[in-house]
Amino acid sequence: MNLLLLGVLLALIAVAYQLGLKKSRQLAGEGNSSVSLHSRPGYYGALVAMWCGIPAFLILAIWNLLEPTLLHEAVFNQVPASVLLNLDDASKTVLLDHVQAIATGFGVTDQVMPYELKAAQQYAQFVKIGEYAKFAVVICVAMVGLIFAQKCISQKYRARNHVEKVIRMSLALCSGVAILTTIGIVMSMLSEALHFFHFVSPSTFFFGTEWNPGFSTTGSAEGSYGLLPLLWGTLMVSAIALLVSIPVGLMIAIYLAEYASPRLRAWAKPSIEILAGIPTIVYGVFALMVVGPFFKYVGTSIGVDINATSALTAGFVMGVMIIPFVSSLSDDIITQVPRTLRDGSLGLGATQSETIRQVVLPAALPGIVGAFLLATSRAIGETMIVVLAAGNSPLLQVNPLEAVSTVTVTIVNQLTGDTDFASPQALVAFALGLTLFIITLCLNVVALYIVRKYREQYE
């Protein structure tokens, strides 16, 4: 029924737009000249469509939000008070599911109690009445909005102002949703992290050198919860990835921006950026099955012990994944350097390579540094590659040829499996996530500040 209602409502909105457009053209007179109108005919059509659709969609959204609560109350009213008092929240949810299954006739295999049958009949009746009532109310509201907007249309009516005001409010609402979502994520992580710090002190967590969380059924924080091994593994893998991606990505950007012909650039840049579209799980499998064994074989050939799953393997493959990210941003920044700087350097007798080293790169340096910092944030937050290729060994060691563990890998491990989310063994994942969020946020803020400074200089 909801799909049918949405289809009818969208069709009614389309009709409303055409009616508003038609009336505005009639007011414009012969030749459909909009000189006598305050706004163009399209604004009048959009105004009628908005009055038809927005109130109806609001009523539909509010109805759908309140309907489950009212239906649940109708079910509980049919349950004896003596039975209802003995039910906790989980049992009430099971009862609701059972009543809904009885009402629909699917999934009922056990014995049905008389009050459950009565509640199911009441539930089915209310659902049926609610569907027809919702359909009638929403369509009536849409029709009332259409008629009202039609009557408001006149030559002097400021339709454009009202339409643009609604659009601005919609844009502000979308921005607010994004901001509130970020705030909600941060607050949820912060509250759970503070709950974790009731079990483990912040000094032990942030400065501990051993990671060995114990699992207990008493809810106590057994074991060691030191962050430094995980943080060191994260920084080691990220540093290897940047050592691979930054030089290669920057050289690719310089070649495409300064040396490559337009024809070569037209297909080379999209081909390189295809690497950014490959899922990270594919990179992880590639690192586990190809790159890791290859490094181990090379190490055996030269007498060096290299683990197949190590910081080197994960960092190298992650660096390959970040190459198009670095090259694309750096290429865009280098190409935005004013041509007059290049012409001035060449006019003074400098070669092309000297111009690139002495003029172009210094001019583009703030933007390139911003690209490097954004790539660093991308490397620190990577999960799937290090889950498969880093080895998951939370030890504080400096050898990149050995297995390590990172913050993201540990978050996955702590939240995987049959875990009590109120225990410190699971709550530590939120503390780790908050730490990682703060690190990447600081890097992104610094990068955006540098890029903005660069753009202000040349735009």
KATAMO-V838035 format. One record per residue. N is the residue number from 1. SS is DSSP state (A for helix, B for strand, O for the rest). OMEGA is omega in radians with two decimals (none if undefined). D_FIRST is the distance of its C-alpha to the first C-alpha in whole Angstrom. Layout:
N|SS|OMEGA|D_FIRST, N|SS|OMEGA|D_FIRST
This chain:
1|O|3.13|0, 2|A|3.12|4, 3|A|3.09|5, 4|A|3.12|5, 5|A|3.11|6, 6|A|3.12|9, 7|A|3.12|10, 8|A|-3.13|11, 9|A|3.10|12, 10|A|3.08|14, 11|A|3.13|15, 12|A|3.09|16, 13|A|3.10|18, 14|A|3.09|20, 15|A|3.13|21, 16|A|3.11|22, 17|A|-3.13|24, 18|A|3.12|26, 19|A|3.09|27, 20|A|3.10|28, 21|A|-3.12|30, 22|A|-3.13|31, 23|A|3.13|33, 24|A|3.10|34, 25|A|3.05|36, 26|A|3.09|37, 27|A|3.13|39, 28|A|3.10|41, 29|O|-3.09|42, 30|A|-3.14|44, 31|A|-3.13|44, 32|A|3.12|41, 33|O|-3.11|43, 34|O|-3.13|41, 35|O|-3.10|45, 36|O|-3.13|44, 37|O|3.07|41, 38|O|-3.08|41, 39|O|3.08|38, 40|O|-3.09|37, 41|A|-3.14|34, 42|A|3.12|32, 43|A|3.12|32, 44|A|3.08|31, 45|A|3.12|28, 46|A|3.12|27, 47|A|3.13|27, 48|A|3.12|25, 49|A|3.13|22, 50|A|3.13|23, 51|A|3.11|23, 52|A|-3.00|20, 53|A|-3.00|18, 54|A|3.11|20, 55|A|-3.13|19, 56|A|3.12|15, 57|A|3.08|15, 58|A|3.10|17, 59|A|3.13|15, 60|A|-3.14|12, 61|A|3.13|14, 62|A|3.13|16, 63|A|-3.13|14, 64|A|3.10|12, 65|A|-3.07|16, 66|A|-3.04|17, 67|A|3.13|14, 68|A|3.14|15, 69|A|3.13|19, 70|A|3.11|18, 71|A|3.11|17, 72|A|3.10|20, 73|A|3.12|22, 74|A|3.10|21, 75|A|-3.09|22, 76|A|3.10|25, 77|A|-3.14|26, 78|O|3.14|26, 79|O|3.10|28, 80|O|-3.11|32, 81|A|3.14|34, 82|A|3.10|36, 83|A|-3.07|34, 84|A|-3.12|32, 85|A|-3.11|35, 86|O|-3.10|36, 87|O|2.98|33, 88|O|-3.07|33, 89|A|-3.14|30, 90|A|3.13|29, 91|A|3.08|30, 92|A|3.10|27, 93|A|3.10|25, 94|A|3.12|26, 95|A|3.12|25, 96|A|3.12|22, 97|A|-3.14|21, 98|A|3.13|23, 99|A|3.10|21, 100|A|3.10|17, 101|A|3.10|19, 102|A|-3.11|20, 103|A|-3.14|17, 104|A|3.13|15, 105|O|-3.13|18, 106|O|2.98|19, 107|O|3.13|22, 108|O|-3.11|24, 109|O|-3.11|28, 110|O|-3.09|30, 111|O|-3.10|31, 112|O|3.10|28, 113|O|-3.14|30, 114|A|-3.14|29, 115|A|3.08|28, 116|A|3.10|25, 117|A|3.12|24, 118|A|3.11|24, 119|A|3.13|22, 120|A|3.10|20, 121|A|3.11|19, 122|A|3.14|19, 123|A|-3.13|16, 124|A|3.13|14, 125|A|3.14|15, 126|A|3.12|14, 127|A|-3.12|11, 128|A|3.12|10, 129|A|-3.12|12, 130|A|3.13|10, 131|A|3.13|7, 132|A|3.14|9, 133|A|3.12|11, 134|A|3.13|9, 135|A|-3.09|8, 136|A|-3.10|12, 137|A|-3.10|14, 138|A|-3.13|12, 139|A|3.11|13, 140|A|3.10|16, 141|A|3.11|17, 142|A|3.14|17, 143|A|3.11|19, 144|A|3.10|22, 145|A|3.11|22, 146|A|-3.11|23, 147|A|-3.14|25, 148|A|-3.13|27, 149|A|3.11|27, 150|A|-3.13|29, 151|A|-3.13|31, 152|A|-3.06|32, 153|O|3.05|33, 154|O|-3.10|37, 155|O|-3.08|40, 156|O|-3.09|41, 157|O|-3.04|37, 158|O|-3.10|37, 159|A|-3.11|34, 160|A|-3.13|35, 161|A|-3.11|36, 162|A|-3.14|32, 163|A|-3.13|31, 164|A|3.08|33, 165|A|3.10|33, 166|A|3.13|29, 167|A|3.11|30, 168|A|3.10|32, 169|A|3.11|30, 170|A|3.11|27, 171|A|3.10|30, 172|A|3.12|32, 173|A|3.10|29, 174|A|3.09|28, 175|A|3.12|32, 176|A|3.11|31, 177|A|3.13|28, 178|A|-3.13|31, 179|A|-3.13|34, 180|A|3.09|32, 181|A|3.10|31, 182|A|3.13|34, 183|A|3.12|36, 184|A|3.12|33, 185|A|-3.12|34, 186|A|-3.11|38, 187|A|3.11|38, 188|A|3.10|36, 189|A|-3.11|39, 190|A|-3.12|41, 191|A|3.13|40, 192|A|3.10|40, 193|A|3.08|43, 194|A|3.07|45, 195|A|3.11|44, 196|A|-3.11|46, 197|O|2.95|49, 198|O|3.12|49, 199|O|-3.08|50, 200|O|-3.12|52, 201|O|3.12|54, 202|A|-3.13|53, 203|A|3.10|57, 204|A|-3.11|57, 205|A|-3.02|53, 206|A|-3.07|54, 207|A|3.11|58, 208|O|-3.09|58, 209|O|-3.13|59, 210|O|3.09|58, 211|B|3.12|54, 212|B|-3.08|54, 213|B|3.09|51, 214|O|-3.13|52, 215|O|-3.14|49, 216|O|3.12|49, 217|O|-3.12|47, 218|O|-3.13|49, 219|O|3.13|47, 220|O|-3.11|50, 221|O|3.11|51, 222|O|-3.13|53, 223|B|-3.09|55, 224|B|-3.09|55, 225|B|3.12|53, 226|O|-3.08|55, 227|O|-2.95|53, 228|A|3.09|56, 229|A|3.13|56, 230|A|3.14|52, 231|A|3.11|53, 232|A|3.07|56, 233|A|3.10|54, 234|A|-3.13|51, 235|A|3.14|54, 236|A|3.14|56, 237|A|-3.14|53, 238|A|3.13|52, 239|A|3.10|55, 240|A|3.13|56, 241|A|3.13|53, 242|A|3.08|54, 243|A|3.08|57, 244|A|-2.96|56, 245|A|-3.05|53, 246|A|3.13|55, 247|A|-3.11|58, 248|A|-3.14|56, 249|A|3.14|54, 250|A|3.11|56, 251|A|3.08|58, 252|A|-3.13|55, 253|A|3.13|55, 254|A|-3.13|58, 255|A|-3.11|59, 256|A|-3.08|55, 257|A|-2.97|56, 258|A|-3.00|60, 259|A|-3.03|61, 260|O|3.06|58, 261|O|3.13|58, 262|A|3.14|55, 263|A|3.11|55, 264|A|-3.14|55, 265|A|-3.06|53, 266|A|3.13|50, 267|A|-3.09|49, 268|A|-3.09|51, 269|A|3.07|49, 270|A|3.13|45, 271|A|3.10|47, 272|A|-3.10|48, 273|A|3.04|44, 274|A|3.12|43, 275|A|-3.13|44, 276|A|-3.12|42, 277|A|3.12|39, 278|O|3.12|40, 279|O|-3.09|38, 280|A|3.10|40, 281|A|3.09|40, 282|A|3.06|41, 283|A|3.14|44, 284|A|3.10|44, 285|A|3.10|45, 286|A|3.11|47, 287|A|-3.08|49, 288|A|-3.00|49, 289|A|-3.05|50, 290|A|-3.01|52, 291|A|-3.14|54, 292|A|3.08|55, 293|A|3.12|57, 294|A|3.10|58, 295|A|3.13|59, 296|A|3.12|61, 297|A|3.12|63, 298|A|3.12|64, 299|A|3.09|65, 300|A|-3.13|67, 301|A|-3.09|69, 302|A|3.08|70, 303|O|3.13|71, 304|O|-3.12|68, 305|O|3.13|65, 306|O|3.08|62, 307|O|3.10|59, 308|O|3.04|56, 309|O|-3.05|54, 310|O|3.07|55, 311|A|3.13|55, 312|A|-3.13|56, 313|A|-3.12|54, 314|A|-3.12|51, 315|A|-3.14|52, 316|A|-3.12|53, 317|A|3.08|50, 318|A|3.08|48, 319|A|3.07|51, 320|A|3.14|50, 321|A|-3.08|46, 322|A|-3.10|47, 323|A|3.14|50, 324|A|3.10|47, 325|A|3.14|46, 326|A|-3.07|50, 327|A|-3.11|51, 328|A|3.13|48, 329|A|-3.13|48, 330|A|3.11|52, 331|A|3.12|52, 332|A|-3.13|50, 333|A|-3.13|52, 334|A|-3.14|56, 335|A|3.12|55, 336|O|3.06|54, 337|O|-3.07|58, 338|O|-3.13|59, 339|A|-3.12|61, 340|A|3.10|64, 341|A|3.10|65, 342|A|-3.12|65, 343|A|3.12|67, 344|A|3.12|70, 345|A|3.12|70, 346|A|3.12|71, 347|A|3.10|73, 348|O|3.06|75, 349|O|3.13|76, 350|O|3.05|73, 351|O|-3.12|72, 352|A|3.13|68, 353|A|3.09|68, 354|A|3.10|70, 355|A|3.13|68, 356|A|-3.08|65, 357|A|-2.98|67, 358|A|-3.04|68, 359|A|-3.00|66, 360|A|-3.10|62, 361|A|3.04|62, 362|A|3.13|63, 363|A|-3.11|61, 364|A|-3.02|58, 365|A|3.13|59, 366|A|3.12|56, 367|A|3.12|53, 368|A|3.09|54, 369|A|3.07|55, 370|A|3.09|51, 371|A|3.11|50, 372|A|-3.14|52, 373|A|3.07|51, 374|A|3.07|47, 375|A|3.09|48, 376|A|3.09|49, 377|A|3.12|46, 378|A|-3.13|44, 379|A|-3.11|47, 380|A|-3.09|47, 381|O|-3.11|43, 382|O|-3.04|43, 383|O|-2.91|42, 384|A|-3.14|41, 385|A|-3.10|45, 386|A|3.07|47, 387|A|-3.07|45, 388|A|-2.93|46, 389|A|-3.06|49, 390|O|3.08|51, 391|B|3.07|52, 392|O|3.08|50, 393|O|-3.04|54, 394|O|3.12|54, 395|O|-3.14|58, 396|O|-3.10|59, 397|O|-3.04|61, 398|O|-3.09|62, 399|O|-3.13|63, 400|O|3.13|60, 401|O|3.13|60, 402|O|3.13|59, 403|O|3.11|56, 404|B|3.02|54, 405|O|-3.11|51, 406|O|-3.13|49, 407|A|-3.09|47, 408|A|3.10|44, 409|A|-3.12|45, 410|A|3.09|45, 411|A|3.11|42, 412|A|-3.11|40, 413|A|-3.07|43, 414|A|-3.10|42, 415|O|-3.13|39, 416|O|3.10|38, 417|O|-3.11|39, 418|O|-3.03|38, 419|O|3.03|39, 420|O|-3.03|39, 421|O|3.05|38, 422|O|-3.12|40, 423|O|3.11|43, 424|A|3.12|46, 425|A|3.08|45, 426|A|-3.12|42, 427|A|3.14|42, 428|A|3.12|45, 429|A|3.13|42, 430|A|3.06|41, 431|A|3.09|45, 432|A|3.12|45, 433|A|3.11|42, 434|A|3.09|43, 435|A|3.13|46, 436|A|3.12|45, 437|A|-3.13|43, 438|A|3.14|46, 439|A|-3.12|48, 440|A|3.11|45, 441|A|3.12|45, 442|A|3.12|48, 443|A|-3.14|49, 444|A|3.12|46, 445|A|3.12|47, 446|A|-3.13|51, 447|A|-3.14|50, 448|A|3.09|48, 449|A|-3.14|51, 450|A|3.13|53, 451|A|3.14|51, 452|A|3.10|50, 453|A|3.11|54, 454|A|-3.11|54, 455|A|3.11|52, 456|A|-3.09|54, 457|A|-3.00|57, 458|A|-3.14|56, 459|O|none|53
